[in-house]
Amino acid sequence: MLNAVLGFFAVHPDVSLDVMQPNQSLNSLFSRVLEAADKTLQACQPDVVLVHGDTTTAAACALAAFHRGIAVGHVEAGLRTGDLQQPFPEELNRRLIDEVAGYLFAPTESAKVNLETDCAAGYIIVTGNTVIDSLAETAQRIKNSSALNDALASGFSFIQPDRQMVLVTGHRRENFGEGFEQICDALIEIAEKSNAQIVYPVHLNPAVRATVLSRLQGYDQIHLIEPVNYAEFVWLMMRSDLILTDSGGVQEEAPFLGKPVLVMRNVTERPEALTTGLVELVGTDAQRIAAAAMARLTSSKSCSVSEPMSPYGDGNAAQRIVDALLGRQVAEFKA
Ligand SMILES: CC(=O)N[C@@H]1[C@@H](OP(=O)(O)OP(=O)(O)OC[C@H]2O[C@@H](n3ccc(=O)[nH]c3=O)[C@H](O)[C@@H]2O)O[C@H](CO)[C@@H](O)[C@@H]1O
């Protein structure tokens, strides 16, 4: 999935740690990344290691750099739910990284406050989030090129122009099992009560696929597809009338595109999204998800709003990060 993104943005890695293995445990992944990153740091001797987000890979690389006395920069620093189990293991990963990072690139003011509350020792700067840099560039490329738009649309010819479309993604560990069963029941109820087409790129994680494929196959309105590449997903978000997700990034992308999103989690580290009125926390109870979705799909005002809004960035986060690393004066992001 990552390789498609790297190609789209013409990013050419010099080294691949090549650590992915099927059904690996968090501990085996962490130890393999720690070992591989250590060897690479010894060979490359970088001045700074930049890690993004809250994955186990990011935490292991930050620790490997810390053990070697190499400065760490954390992109998307300061996100917190205050609950180590939600999201699991991301809440711990990002706390660990923020403990060792000398540069703390916080996406928002509230993330900066979290870091100050945790007495993080690093240099804190509010940059906005790089997810908005990528999205702004991609959405613009699609809007500016009918050839690209048509090429992307051609992959989804089953989507009928005169019907509402609901886009679904899900992959959080804390939703495995009962959570995904409830999400599937909600999608069945939405399909029965509306004429909307439901498009669901099913995450590759076997724990997700087992539940989703067994419960949702055979419904004409529910289109289960393979995960799509980034440009295709942006096109689907732009076409959608409503987004249902347990994702973090999508919570930031949807408001920027003016799309309502129901977050199928019990907590979120993105409180700013909730204040936009476009993002609603609905947990993983089937009835609650279905009721919130039907309210959005049947509401008189059009689901999407024309004015994009983004508490998460202005598309210049990467430039602020580069300027900060080069010791330049940086005007912080203000939502
Ligand atoms: C706890 C939490 O919130 N952590 C977040 C989590 O990110 P996430 O929850 O957003 O992860 P996903 O939902 O998997 O990815 C979403 C992205 O994938 C694109 N997409 C999706 C489906 C598809 O079929 N094709 C695609 O291209 C989509 O446009 C979007 O940009 O981890 C990141 C790294 O640590 C963190 O930075 C980030 O805080």
The ligand as an SDF file (V2000), in Angstrom:
LIG
                    3D

 39 41  0  0  0  0  0  0  0  0999 V2000
   -4.4330    6.6160   15.8190 C   0  0  0  0  0  0  0  0  0  0  0  0
   -4.4390    7.3080   14.5080 C   0  0  0  0  0  0  0  0  0  0  0  0
   -5.3930    7.9150   14.1220 O   0  0  0  0  0  0  0  0  0  0  0  0
   -3.2940    7.2200   13.7710 N   0  0  0  0  0  0  0  0  0  0  0  0
   -3.3040    7.7100   12.4270 C   0  0  0  0  0  0  0  0  0  0  0  0
   -2.9760    6.5320   11.5590 C   0  0  0  0  0  0  0  0  0  0  0  0
   -3.4170    6.8960   10.3080 O   0  0  0  0  0  0  0  0  0  0  0  0
   -4.8320    6.4540    9.8180 P   0  0  0  0  0  0  0  0  0  0  0  0
   -5.6930    5.9770   10.9530 O   0  0  0  0  0  0  0  0  0  0  0  0
   -5.3370    7.5890    9.0480 O   0  0  0  0  0  0  0  0  0  0  0  0
   -4.5040    5.2100    8.9330 O   0  0  0  0  0  0  0  0  0  0  0  0
   -5.3260    4.7310    7.6940 P   0  0  0  0  0  0  0  0  0  0  0  0
   -6.7730    4.9910    7.8970 O   0  0  0  0  0  0  0  0  0  0  0  0
   -4.8780    3.3580    7.4270 O   0  0  0  0  0  0  0  0  0  0  0  0
   -4.7970    5.6130    6.5330 O   0  0  0  0  0  0  0  0  0  0  0  0
   -5.5680    6.6570    6.1290 C   0  0  0  0  0  0  0  0  0  0  0  0
   -4.8650    7.2030    4.9210 C   0  0  0  0  0  0  0  0  0  0  0  0
   -4.8240    6.1420    3.9320 O   0  0  0  0  0  0  0  0  0  0  0  0
   -5.4900    6.5760    2.7540 C   0  0  0  0  0  0  0  0  0  0  0  0
   -6.1950    5.3950    2.2230 N   0  0  0  0  0  0  0  0  0  0  0  0
   -7.1610    4.7560    2.9740 C   0  0  0  0  0  0  0  0  0  0  0  0
   -7.8120    3.6570    2.4570 C   0  0  0  0  0  0  0  0  0  0  0  0
   -7.4640    3.1860    1.1370 C   0  0  0  0  0  0  0  0  0  0  0  0
   -8.0240    2.1860    0.6060 O   0  0  0  0  0  0  0  0  0  0  0  0
   -6.4800    3.8560    0.4470 N   0  0  0  0  0  0  0  0  0  0  0  0
   -5.8480    4.9480    0.9690 C   0  0  0  0  0  0  0  0  0  0  0  0
   -4.9750    5.5240    0.3010 O   0  0  0  0  0  0  0  0  0  0  0  0
   -6.3790    7.7220    3.2120 C   0  0  0  0  0  0  0  0  0  0  0  0
   -6.4990    8.6930    2.2100 O   0  0  0  0  0  0  0  0  0  0  0  0
   -5.6430    8.3260    4.3870 C   0  0  0  0  0  0  0  0  0  0  0  0
   -4.7340    9.3240    3.9650 O   0  0  0  0  0  0  0  0  0  0  0  0
   -1.6110    6.2070   11.5190 O   0  0  0  0  0  0  0  0  0  0  0  0
   -0.8020    7.2720   11.0240 C   0  0  0  0  0  0  0  0  0  0  0  0
    0.6250    6.7820   10.8980 C   0  0  0  0  0  0  0  0  0  0  0  0
    1.1370    6.5790   12.1880 O   0  0  0  0  0  0  0  0  0  0  0  0
   -0.9120    8.4310   12.0120 C   0  0  0  0  0  0  0  0  0  0  0  0
   -0.1420    9.5020   11.4910 O   0  0  0  0  0  0  0  0  0  0  0  0
   -2.3530    8.8700   12.1740 C   0  0  0  0  0  0  0  0  0  0  0  0
   -2.4520    9.7950   13.2580 O   0  0  0  0  0  0  0  0  0  0  0  0
  1  2  1  0
  2  3  2  0
  2  4  1  0
  4  5  1  0
  5  6  1  0
  5 38  1  0
  6  7  1  0
  6 32  1  0
  7  8  1  0
  8  9  2  0
  8 10  1  0
  8 11  1  0
 11 12  1  0
 12 13  2  0
 12 14  1  0
 12 15  1  0
 15 16  1  0
 16 17  1  0
 17 18  1  0
 17 30  1  0
 18 19  1  0
 19 20  1  0
 19 28  1  0
 20 21  1  0
 20 26  1  0
 21 22  2  0
 22 23  1  0
 23 24  2  0
 23 25  1  0
 25 26  1  0
 26 27  2  0
 28 29  1  0
 28 30  1  0
 30 31  1  0
 32 33  1  0
 33 34  1  0
 33 36  1  0
 34 35  1  0
 36 37  1  0
 36 38  1  0
 38 39  1  0
M  END
$$$$
